[in-house]
Amino acid sequence: EFYICCALFVLLILCPVAAWFGVNLFRLIRYIGAELMIVVGTSSGESVFPRINAKLRALGCNEQVVALVLPAGYAFNHDGTCLYYATVSVFLAQAVGIDLSLTQQLGLLLIMLVTSMGGAGVAGSAIVMLATTLDATHIIPVASVGLILGVHRLLSSAFVPVNVLGNT
């Protein structure tokens, strides 16, 4: 379901935004396909930052714009990570039998939006940030994070490429 969520985000959010600015997202995906595969393997968007930077400049993007937007995006624009936090939080609440009210869901979403902006570029840091955030909110027991430790790597192979694609 999480892979579907990421695909829907790309199709329903990133595609229209790219089209609005005259970018064919599917051609862009083909252009940076090797970098996206590297990211799937490393679970870190930073592993391809220099290559994405060079490819955007080779496409004719203004160097000053790339020098400002790409690092800012890597620091603050973690679309896939935010999707991960939101879906995993709801899953964990359901797994431990907690019925989240709409107010709690929206509150968690807002907190996760802020948390995803400050996420480190270190592979695997999303699970630490998730646990820290859940511990701070006291809504979902932090111990429940153990339920997803085994599949976190599989989930990161979906949300990290979404991060990179959103930044590109």
C-alpha atoms as one frame of an Amber mdcrd trajectory, in Angstrom:
protein
   0.000   0.000   0.000   2.863   2.367   0.719   4.306   1.872  -2.768   0.869
   2.702  -4.186   0.731   5.793  -1.984   4.097   6.964  -3.343   3.038   6.254
  -6.942  -0.211   8.169  -6.441   1.723  11.105  -4.994   3.963  11.186  -8.067
   0.999  10.893 -10.458  -1.481  13.176  -8.683   0.825  15.814  -7.196   4.227
  15.878  -8.879   2.948  15.318 -12.447   0.513  18.258 -12.415   3.054  20.540
 -10.720   5.719  19.592 -13.282   3.253  20.023 -16.149   2.284  23.451 -14.806
   5.915  24.489 -15.233   6.289  22.828 -18.632   8.259  19.785 -17.492   7.378
  16.309 -18.668   7.885  14.322 -15.472   8.185  10.977 -17.243  10.969  12.282
 -19.498  12.687  13.678 -16.408  12.380  10.291 -14.684  14.004   8.633 -17.714
  16.758  11.279 -17.700  17.616  10.724 -14.025  16.736   7.014 -14.026  20.255
   5.865 -13.118  20.306   8.215 -10.150  16.910   6.983  -8.983  18.185   3.390
  -9.109  21.249   4.355  -7.075  18.952   5.948  -4.501  16.835   2.793  -4.326
  19.984   0.829  -3.522  21.573   3.250  -1.071  18.424   4.648   0.604  20.113
   8.033   0.622  19.356  10.920  -1.697  22.696  12.523  -0.881  24.486   9.749
  -2.760  23.326  11.268  -6.058  23.338  14.978  -5.201  26.404  15.841  -7.327
  25.043  13.872 -10.303  21.585  15.474 -10.075  23.236  18.883  -9.775  25.312
  18.259 -12.914  22.378  16.834 -14.874  20.128  19.785 -14.070  22.833  22.184
 -15.223  23.340  20.106 -18.373  19.615  20.466 -19.076  20.092  24.216 -19.110
  18.776  25.086 -15.666  20.224  28.329 -14.388  23.260  27.563 -12.209  22.194
  30.045  -9.525  18.723  28.515  -9.329  20.127  24.981  -9.072  22.661  26.123
  -6.442  19.831  27.536  -4.318  16.884  25.227  -4.926  18.545  21.810  -4.903
  20.338  22.133  -1.527  17.250  23.764  -0.014  15.117  20.917  -1.330  17.487
  18.328   0.085  17.269  20.072   3.467  13.562  20.899   3.628  11.609  19.078
   0.900  11.199  15.453   1.921   7.872  14.566   0.302   8.433  10.827   0.414
   9.635  10.890   4.003   6.526  12.773   5.060   4.363  10.187   3.283   6.303
   7.485   5.118   5.799   9.099   8.528   2.085   9.601   7.955   1.308   6.127
   6.637   3.500   4.320   9.158   1.992   6.289  12.045  -1.522   5.280  11.045
  -0.393   1.681  10.534   1.264   1.548  13.946  -1.796   3.049  15.642  -3.998
   0.415  14.017  -1.535  -2.368  14.859  -1.592  -1.547  18.569  -5.347  -0.913
  18.659  -5.369   2.871  18.971  -8.257   4.646  17.283  -6.918   8.007  16.180
  -9.437  10.826  16.069  -9.385  13.166  13.098  -7.806  15.820  15.312  -5.036
  13.414  16.354  -4.434  12.380  12.740  -4.178  15.997  11.587  -1.966  16.857
  14.541   0.359  13.956  13.754   0.401  14.977  10.095   1.439  18.537  10.968
   4.135  17.323  13.347   5.390  14.832  10.760   5.519  17.583   8.120   7.818
  19.600  10.359   9.814  16.528  11.399  10.392  15.490   7.786  11.823  18.925
   7.009  14.557  18.489   9.566  15.446  14.939   8.628  19.091  14.124   8.181
  20.423  12.822   4.901  21.790   9.723   6.569  20.431   6.393   5.347  18.132
   4.946   8.002  17.657   8.201   9.890  13.933   8.273   9.093  13.243   5.443
  11.522  15.072   7.319  14.296  13.160  10.518  13.559   9.886   8.566  13.516
  10.615   6.982  16.890  11.656  10.327  18.370   8.529  12.048  17.103   6.210
   9.294  18.312   7.888   9.407  21.721   7.419  13.173  21.922   3.735  13.091
  20.954   2.711  10.324  23.403  -0.105   9.265  21.041   1.392   6.036  19.692
   3.778   3.966  21.840   7.341   4.298  20.580   7.866   0.582  21.175   5.496
  -0.113  18.288   8.214   1.052  15.882   9.709  -2.418  16.324   6.850  -3.718
  14.197   8.232  -2.012  11.098  11.969  -2.353  11.638  12.081  -5.410   9.404
  10.417  -3.663   6.469  11.845  -0.168   6.903  14.528  -0.784   4.273  11.877
  -1.860   1.760   9.822   1.225   2.512  12.828   3.518   2.179  13.382   2.177
  -1.325  10.105   3.925  -2.178  10.207   7.168  -0.202  13.813   8.203  -0.900
  13.341   8.204  -4.711  10.176  10.288  -4.210  12.274  12.757  -2.203  14.875
  12.980  -4.968  12.288  13.263  -7.721  10.448  16.007  -5.825  13.676  17.946
  -5.345  14.690  17.538  -8.983
